Amino acid sequence: MNNIGNLDRLFRAVIGLVLISLVYTGPQTVWGWAGLIPLATAITSFCPLYTVLGIRTCRSKTND
């Protein structure tokens, strides 16, 4: 079940890619690999933490 909306997905993908790029440029620390987490949640449209907190940023599907 998806719980991440399109704008949230875009934001997560950008943040993830920026963090990963820090591994190759900038301070070149392993902390840049933390960008895999927001990137993975953007790709799958699912955030386990949102489930625990009861948050949904995507539109709910209604049965008409």
C-alpha positions in Angstrom: 0.0 0.0 0.0 1.4 3.4 -1.0 1.5 6.1 1.7 3.8 8.7 0.0 2.4 11.3 -2.5 4.0 12.6 -5.6 5.4 15.8 -4.1 6.8 13.8 -1.2 8.3 11.3 -3.5 10.0 14.1 -5.5 11.4 15.7 -2.4 12.7 12.4 -1.1 14.3 11.5 -4.4 16.1 14.8 -4.7 17.3 14.7 -1.1 18.5 11.1 -1.5 20.4 11.9 -4.7 22.0 14.9 -3.1 23.2 12.9 -0.1 24.5 10.1 -2.3 26.4 12.6 -4.4 28.2 13.8 -1.3 30.0 10.4 -1.2 31.7 11.3 -4.5 32.0 15.1 -4.0 32.2 17.4 -1.0 33.2 15.9 2.3 33.3 12.3 0.9 32.1 10.6 4.0 30.1 7.4 4.4 27.2 9.4 5.8 26.2 10.2 2.2 25.0 6.6 1.8 22.2 7.5 4.2 20.6 9.0 1.0 19.7 5.4 0.0 16.9 5.5 2.5 14.9 8.4 1.2 15.7 7.3 -2.4 14.4 3.8 -1.7 11.2 5.1 -0.1 10.7 7.4 -3.1 11.0 4.5 -5.5 8.7 2.2 -3.6 6.2 5.0 -2.5 6.1 3.4 0.9 7.6 4.7 4.2 7.4 2.3 7.2 7.8 5.3 9.6 4.7 6.9 8.1 2.8 3.7 8.8 3.8 3.7 12.4 2.9 7.4 12.8 -0.4 7.1 10.8 0.7 9.6 8.1 -0.3 9.5 4.5 0.7 12.1 1.9 -0.9 10.4 -1.1 -4.5 10.6 -2.1 -6.6 7.8 -0.8 -8.4 5.6 -3.3 -12.1 5.6 -2.9 -14.4 2.8 -4.0 -17.1 4.5 -6.1 
